Amino acid sequence: MPFAGSHTHVRIIHLYFKIIIMKQTLKLSTRLFTLGLIGAIAFSSCKKDESLSPVTTADPAEVASTQNVSTQDAEAEAQYDDVFNITASMNSSVAGEDLGVGANVSGLFDLGSTTGNTQGRCFTITVVPNIPHVFPKTVTINFGDGCLGRDGKFRKGKIVSIFTNPMMVPGAKVSTTFVGYYVDSFHIEGTHISENTSTSNMQGWKNVVIDGKITNTNSGRWHMWNSTRNVLQVAGNGTPRLPLDDIYKITGNANGSNAAGDTWTSLIMDPLIKKFICPWIVKGTVKLVRNGREALLDYGNGDCDNKAIIYINGVPHVITL
């Protein structure tokens, strides 16, 4: 019987190890299945996230590109808004008759001056035909080879504007083009058109930029910009010759592209607020979609500063306007 017992013990030992091996194999299979399931879920989640909000804070290049186009969009907004302010400031002291809005809304000219005194100006203004109340009228501002304005900006070249009527007349249009025009280190090109859309109790304009192009002369980097802006003066309507209390509400959309190969669209979600006493937009939000990826540009709570916040996947990044 000892021999038979030995065989029995061997079979029991074999069965024991077989059970252990089966358990380990089952555990390994379960783990592999679980890991595979987790991987599938993770892959599916990544694919889903990419379709909704693919810019992640873990991708510095994508974040930098989004920040860059948001800065360029805001930069274009400011440059062409400056063009509107200059044309709107063509009053009698500047052009011989009130072609603009009856007040200087640009920091380029003497604030509130009606004397026609050109002392200290570093540019010339030509009006053709220089006959009161005869339209259309072409106004050329020539900054020459370089001119530091009262607003602290260094300009050169020409701004050429054609007025169909004084800007205060509903339906009037002003079409502005540029001849070798530079502001500081930026070369400005394209066409800017303003149309008076005022009602009986509120001044308003529709501003359109067609084939706008801004080139940084230091870096050679450029960006194209087309936009439509509806501007309503929501404060200061009762004091047309005293612009210090003027506040404007801006709505509209734009699209752009740049030298880096990025394309984007922007849509004003909360109206942009621009105060005469501040050179920057002080409030409002813009939805920016770069190469199909969304971000939100927030201009702040009304304080006058040159900072804005771009939210990428809900993460804030401060940019300088």
C-alpha positions as CSV (number, residue, x, y, z in Angstrom):
1,M,0.0,0.0,0.0
2,P,2.9,2.4,0.5
3,F,3.4,2.4,-3.3
4,A,-0.2,3.1,-4.0
5,G,-0.2,5.9,-1.4
6,S,2.8,7.5,-3.0
7,H,0.9,7.7,-6.3
8,T,-2.1,9.2,-4.6
9,H,0.1,11.9,-3.0
10,V,1.7,12.7,-6.4
11,R,-1.7,13.1,-8.0
12,I,-2.8,15.4,-5.2
13,I,0.3,17.5,-5.5
14,H,-0.2,17.7,-9.3
15,L,-3.8,18.7,-8.9
16,Y,-2.8,21.4,-6.3
17,F,-0.3,23.0,-8.6
18,K,-2.7,22.8,-11.5
19,I,-5.3,24.7,-9.5
20,I,-2.7,27.3,-8.6
21,I,-1.6,27.8,-12.2
22,M,-5.3,28.1,-13.3
23,K,-5.9,30.7,-10.7
24,Q,-2.8,32.7,-11.7
25,T,-3.8,32.4,-15.3
26,L,-7.3,33.6,-14.5
27,K,-6.0,36.5,-12.5
28,L,-3.6,37.5,-15.3
29,S,-6.4,37.3,-17.9
30,T,-8.7,39.3,-15.7
31,R,-6.0,42.0,-15.3
32,L,-5.2,42.1,-19.0
33,F,-8.9,42.4,-19.8
34,T,-9.3,45.1,-17.2
35,L,-6.3,47.0,-18.5
36,G,-7.6,46.6,-22.1
37,L,-11.0,47.9,-21.0
38,I,-9.4,50.9,-19.2
39,G,-7.3,51.6,-22.3
40,A,-10.3,51.5,-24.5
41,I,-12.2,53.8,-22.3
42,A,-9.3,56.2,-22.1
43,F,-8.8,56.2,-25.8
44,S,-12.6,56.8,-26.3
45,S,-12.5,59.6,-23.8
46,C,-9.5,61.2,-25.5
47,K,-11.3,61.0,-28.8
48,K,-14.4,62.6,-27.3
49,D,-12.4,65.3,-25.6
50,E,-10.6,66.1,-28.8
51,S,-13.9,66.8,-30.5
52,L,-15.1,69.1,-27.7
53,S,-12.0,70.9,-26.4
54,P,-8.7,69.5,-27.8
55,V,-6.4,72.2,-26.5
56,T,-4.9,70.9,-23.2
57,T,-2.7,72.7,-20.7
58,A,-0.3,69.7,-21.2
59,D,0.4,70.9,-24.8
60,P,2.4,74.2,-24.4
61,A,2.6,74.6,-28.2
62,E,-1.2,74.6,-28.6
63,V,-1.7,76.9,-25.7
64,A,0.9,79.3,-27.1
65,S,-0.7,79.3,-30.5
66,T,-4.1,80.0,-29.1
67,Q,-2.7,82.8,-27.0
68,N,-0.9,84.2,-30.0
69,V,-4.0,84.4,-32.2
70,S,-6.1,85.9,-29.4
71,T,-3.4,88.7,-29.0
72,Q,-3.4,89.2,-32.8
73,D,-7.2,89.4,-32.9
74,A,-7.2,92.0,-30.1
75,E,-4.3,93.9,-31.8
76,A,-6.3,94.1,-35.0
77,E,-9.3,95.3,-33.1
78,A,-7.3,98.1,-31.6
79,Q,-5.5,99.2,-34.8
80,Y,-8.6,99.5,-36.9
81,D,-10.6,101.1,-34.0
82,D,-7.8,103.7,-34.1
83,V,-8.6,104.3,-37.8
84,F,-12.3,104.8,-36.9
85,N,-11.4,107.3,-34.2
86,I,-9.1,109.3,-36.5
87,T,-11.8,109.6,-39.2
88,A,-14.5,110.4,-36.6
89,S,-12.3,113.3,-35.4
90,M,-12.3,115.2,-38.7
91,N,-14.0,118.3,-37.2
92,S,-13.8,122.0,-38.3
93,S,-10.5,122.6,-36.5
94,V,-8.9,119.7,-38.4
95,A,-10.6,119.7,-41.8
96,G,-12.3,123.1,-42.1
97,E,-15.7,121.7,-41.5
98,D,-17.3,119.0,-39.3
99,L,-16.8,115.8,-41.3
100,G,-16.6,113.5,-38.2
101,V,-18.8,113.3,-35.1
102,G,-18.2,116.9,-34.0
103,A,-15.6,116.1,-31.4
104,N,-12.1,114.7,-31.2
105,V,-12.4,111.1,-30.2
106,S,-8.8,110.4,-31.2
107,G,-5.9,111.3,-29.0
108,L,-4.1,112.3,-32.2
109,F,-5.6,115.9,-32.2
110,D,-6.0,118.8,-29.8
111,L,-8.9,117.8,-27.6
112,G,-11.8,120.3,-27.9
113,S,-9.8,122.7,-30.1
114,T,-11.9,124.9,-32.4
115,T,-9.2,127.5,-33.3
116,G,-7.7,125.6,-36.2
117,N,-4.3,126.0,-34.6
118,T,-1.9,123.5,-36.2
119,Q,1.1,124.4,-34.1
120,G,2.9,121.3,-32.9
121,R,1.3,119.0,-35.5
122,C,3.7,116.6,-37.2
123,F,1.4,115.8,-40.1
124,T,-0.6,117.5,-42.8
125,I,-4.2,117.2,-43.8
126,T,-5.5,117.7,-47.4
127,V,-9.2,118.0,-48.2
128,V,-10.4,117.6,-51.9
129,P,-12.5,119.4,-52.9
130,N,-11.8,121.9,-50.2
131,I,-15.3,123.4,-50.6
132,P,-17.7,123.3,-47.7
133,H,-20.7,120.9,-48.0
134,V,-19.5,119.5,-51.4
135,F,-19.3,115.7,-51.4
136,P,-17.9,113.1,-51.9
137,K,-14.8,114.5,-50.2
138,T,-11.3,112.9,-50.0
139,V,-9.3,113.6,-46.8
140,T,-5.6,112.6,-46.8
141,I,-3.6,112.6,-43.5
142,N,0.1,112.6,-44.4
143,F,2.5,111.6,-41.6
144,G,5.5,111.8,-43.9
145,D,8.5,109.7,-43.0
146,G,7.8,109.7,-39.3
147,C,5.5,111.5,-36.9
148,L,5.1,111.2,-33.1
149,G,1.5,112.0,-32.4
150,R,0.0,113.5,-29.2
151,D,-1.3,110.0,-28.4
152,G,2.3,108.8,-28.1
153,K,2.1,106.6,-31.3
154,F,4.7,106.9,-34.0
155,R,3.1,106.9,-37.5
156,K,4.3,107.3,-41.0
157,G,2.7,107.1,-44.4
158,K,-0.8,108.2,-45.4
159,I,-4.4,107.6,-44.4
160,V,-6.8,108.3,-47.2
161,S,-10.6,108.6,-46.4
162,I,-13.5,109.3,-48.8
163,F,-16.5,110.8,-47.1
164,T,-19.9,110.6,-48.8
165,N,-21.3,113.0,-46.2
166,P,-20.5,114.2,-42.7
167,M,-20.4,111.1,-40.4
168,M,-23.2,112.6,-38.3
169,V,-25.6,112.1,-41.2
170,P,-27.5,108.8,-41.0
171,G,-26.4,106.6,-44.0
172,A,-23.1,108.4,-44.5
173,K,-20.1,106.3,-45.3
174,V,-16.4,106.7,-44.9
175,S,-14.0,104.4,-46.8
176,T,-10.4,104.5,-45.7
177,T,-7.4,103.0,-47.4
178,F,-3.7,103.2,-46.5
179,V,-0.5,104.2,-48.4
180,G,2.7,103.0,-46.8
181,Y,1.0,103.4,-43.4
182,Y,2.8,102.3,-40.2
183,V,1.9,102.7,-36.5
184,D,5.0,102.1,-34.3
185,S,6.4,98.8,-35.6
186,F,3.2,97.7,-37.4
187,H,2.5,98.0,-41.1
188,I,-1.3,98.5,-41.6
189,E,-3.1,97.6,-44.9
190,G,-6.6,96.9,-46.1
191,T,-9.9,98.8,-46.3
192,H,-11.9,100.2,-43.4
193,I,-15.5,101.3,-44.0
194,S,-17.7,103.1,-41.5
195,E,-21.4,103.6,-42.0
196,N,-23.7,105.8,-39.9
197,T,-26.5,103.6,-38.5
198,S,-27.8,106.0,-35.9
199,T,-31.3,106.2,-34.6
200,S,-33.2,109.2,-33.3
201,N,-31.9,108.7,-29.8
202,M,-28.6,106.9,-30.2
203,Q,-25.5,107.3,-32.3
204,G,-24.3,104.2,-34.1
205,W,-21.9,102.9,-36.8
206,K,-21.2,99.8,-38.7
207,N,-17.5,99.3,-39.2
208,V,-16.2,96.8,-41.7
209,V,-12.6,95.8,-42.3
210,I,-11.9,94.1,-45.7
211,D,-8.6,92.3,-46.3
212,G,-7.0,93.9,-43.3
213,K,-3.3,93.0,-42.9
214,I,-1.0,93.8,-40.0
215,T,2.7,93.1,-40.3
216,N,5.2,93.3,-37.4
217,T,8.2,95.0,-39.0
218,N,10.5,93.7,-36.3
219,S,9.7,90.0,-36.7
220,G,8.2,89.9,-40.2
221,R,5.2,88.0,-38.8
222,W,1.8,89.1,-40.2
223,H,-1.8,88.4,-39.8
224,M,-4.9,88.9,-42.0
225,W,-8.2,90.2,-40.5
226,N,-11.7,90.7,-41.8
227,S,-14.4,91.9,-39.4
228,T,-17.8,93.5,-39.0
229,R,-18.4,95.6,-35.9
230,N,-21.6,97.3,-34.8
231,V,-20.9,100.2,-32.5
232,L,-23.4,102.0,-30.4
233,Q,-22.7,105.0,-28.3
234,V,-24.4,104.2,-25.0
235,A,-23.2,107.2,-23.0
236,G,-22.3,110.8,-23.8
237,N,-24.9,111.2,-26.6
238,G,-26.1,114.5,-25.0
239,T,-22.7,116.1,-25.1
240,P,-21.4,115.6,-28.6
241,R,-18.5,118.1,-28.3
242,L,-17.4,116.7,-24.9
243,P,-16.2,113.2,-25.6
244,L,-14.8,112.4,-22.2
245,D,-18.0,110.8,-21.1
246,D,-18.5,108.8,-24.2
247,I,-18.9,105.0,-23.9
248,Y,-19.3,102.6,-26.8
249,K,-20.8,99.1,-26.9
250,I,-19.4,96.9,-29.7
251,T,-20.8,93.6,-31.1
252,G,-19.9,91.6,-34.2
253,N,-17.6,88.9,-35.6
254,A,-14.3,88.5,-37.3
255,N,-12.0,86.0,-39.0
256,G,-8.2,85.9,-39.4
257,S,-5.1,84.0,-40.4
258,N,-1.5,84.4,-39.7
259,A,2.1,83.6,-40.9
260,A,2.2,80.5,-38.6
261,G,-0.6,78.8,-40.6
262,D,-3.3,79.3,-38.0
263,T,-6.8,80.4,-39.0
264,W,-9.5,81.6,-36.6
265,T,-12.9,83.1,-36.1
266,S,-14.0,85.3,-33.3
267,L,-17.5,86.1,-32.1
268,I,-18.3,88.8,-29.5
269,M,-20.4,87.0,-26.8
270,D,-20.8,89.8,-24.3
271,P,-20.6,93.3,-25.9
272,L,-17.2,94.9,-25.8
273,I,-17.2,98.2,-23.8
274,K,-14.9,101.0,-25.0
275,K,-14.5,104.2,-23.0
276,F,-13.2,107.4,-24.6
277,I,-10.9,108.0,-21.6
278,C,-9.2,104.5,-22.0
279,P,-7.2,103.4,-25.0
280,W,-8.2,99.7,-24.4
281,I,-11.4,97.8,-24.4
282,V,-12.4,97.5,-20.7
283,K,-15.0,94.8,-20.7
284,G,-16.7,92.0,-22.7
285,T,-15.9,88.5,-23.9
286,V,-15.0,87.0,-27.3
287,K,-15.3,83.3,-28.3
288,L,-12.3,82.4,-30.3
289,V,-12.1,79.3,-32.5
290,R,-8.6,78.5,-33.7
291,N,-8.2,75.6,-36.2
292,G,-11.5,74.3,-34.8
293,R,-10.5,74.7,-31.1
294,E,-12.4,77.0,-28.8
295,A,-11.2,79.5,-26.3
296,L,-12.7,82.5,-24.5
297,L,-11.1,86.0,-24.4
298,D,-12.2,88.1,-21.4
299,Y,-11.4,91.8,-21.4
300,G,-12.1,92.3,-17.7
301,N,-14.6,93.9,-15.4
302,G,-14.4,97.6,-16.6
303,D,-10.9,98.6,-15.3
304,C,-8.7,100.5,-17.7
305,D,-5.6,98.4,-18.4
306,N,-3.9,96.6,-21.2
307,K,-4.5,93.1,-19.9
308,A,-7.0,90.5,-20.9
309,I,-7.4,86.8,-20.0
310,I,-7.7,84.0,-22.5
311,Y,-9.4,80.8,-21.1
312,I,-8.2,77.6,-22.7
313,N,-10.1,74.5,-21.4
314,G,-11.2,76.7,-18.5
315,V,-7.5,77.5,-17.5
316,P,-6.8,81.3,-17.5
317,H,-3.8,82.8,-19.2
318,V,-3.0,86.6,-19.0
319,I,-2.2,88.3,-22.3
320,T,-1.0,91.9,-23.0
321,L,-3.1,93.9,-25.5
